[in-house]
Amino acid sequence: MFFIDDLLFAPISGFQFVLRTLAKVAEEQYTDDAPLKERLLELQLLLDNGEISEAQYVEEEAAIFRELREIENRKREMAGAPTLEERGPLTGRVAEGSGAEITFNPDEHNYE
């Protein structure tokens, strides 16, 4: 009985496998920042070789960083974490109960 069920549902299971695989590949490409990082390195080489001006470099670098920020936000949304804009600026404050601990003993260090 189970063998017959497996045979009957094999085309559906195969189709579902293909759809899951396509979704996974699309998600990986949607959140892949490697091409942008490679472009940033290429841009640096072009600047170092004098093939582009400083102004062109700054303009393209800003565009790349905007795209990297968008990818980071996509990754955060998919993980259920707040985006960089939603999170707000970092304050440097440690919340009470976080487990962070700082000890400072001026006698242990020589600051001269």
C-alpha positions in Angstrom: 0.0 0.0 0.0 2.8 2.5 0.9 4.7 1.6 -2.2 1.6 2.4 -4.4 1.2 5.7 -2.5 4.8 6.5 -3.2 4.4 5.8 -6.9 1.3 7.8 -7.1 2.7 10.9 -5.4 6.2 10.6 -6.9 5.5 13.2 -9.6 4.1 15.7 -7.1 7.0 15.1 -4.7 9.5 15.6 -7.5 7.8 18.8 -8.6 7.9 20.1 -5.0 11.6 19.2 -4.7 12.2 21.2 -7.9 10.2 24.2 -6.6 12.1 24.1 -3.2 15.4 24.0 -5.0 14.5 26.9 -7.2 13.3 28.9 -4.3 16.6 28.2 -2.4 18.7 29.3 -5.4 16.7 32.4 -5.9 17.0 33.3 -2.2 20.8 32.8 -2.3 21.1 35.0 -5.4 18.8 37.6 -3.8 21.0 37.9 -0.8 24.4 37.3 -2.4 26.8 40.2 -1.8 29.9 38.7 -3.2 29.6 40.3 -6.7 29.2 43.7 -5.1 32.3 43.1 -2.9 34.2 42.0 -6.0 33.1 45.2 -7.8 34.4 47.3 -4.9 37.8 45.6 -5.1 37.8 46.2 -8.9 36.9 49.8 -8.3 39.8 50.2 -5.9 42.2 48.8 -8.4 40.9 51.1 -11.1 41.5 54.1 -8.8 45.0 52.8 -7.8 45.9 52.5 -11.5 44.6 55.9 -12.3 41.9 54.6 -14.7 39.1 56.5 -12.8 39.1 59.7 -10.8 38.5 60.1 -7.1 35.1 61.6 -7.8 34.0 58.6 -9.9 35.3 56.2 -7.3 33.3 58.0 -4.5 30.2 58.0 -6.6 30.4 54.3 -7.5 31.5 53.3 -4.0 28.4 55.0 -2.5 26.1 53.1 -4.9 27.7 49.8 -4.0 27.4 50.5 -0.3 23.7 51.4 -0.8 23.2 48.0 -2.5 25.1 46.2 0.2 22.9 47.9 2.8 19.8 46.7 0.9 21.1 43.2 0.8 21.8 43.3 4.5 18.2 44.5 5.1 16.9 41.7 3.0 18.8 39.1 5.0 17.6 40.7 8.3 14.0 40.7 7.1 14.2 37.0 6.0 15.6 36.2 9.5 12.9 38.2 11.2 15.4 40.7 12.6 14.8 44.5 12.4 16.4 46.2 9.4 19.3 48.6 9.9 17.0 51.6 9.7 14.4 50.0 12.2 17.2 49.2 14.6 18.3 52.8 14.9 21.7 54.1 15.7 24.1 52.3 18.0 24.4 54.1 21.3 27.2 52.3 22.9 25.0 51.6 26.0 24.8 48.1 27.4 21.4 47.0 28.7 21.1 45.9 32.2 21.0 42.1 32.5 22.9 41.6 29.2 25.7 39.8 31.0 28.3 42.4 29.8 30.8 43.3 32.5 33.6 45.9 32.5 36.2 46.2 35.2 38.8 48.9 35.3 41.7 48.9 37.7 44.0 51.9 37.2 46.7 50.4 39.4 47.2 47.5 36.9 48.1 49.7 33.9 50.9 52.1 33.4 49.7 55.0 31.2 53.0 56.8 30.8 
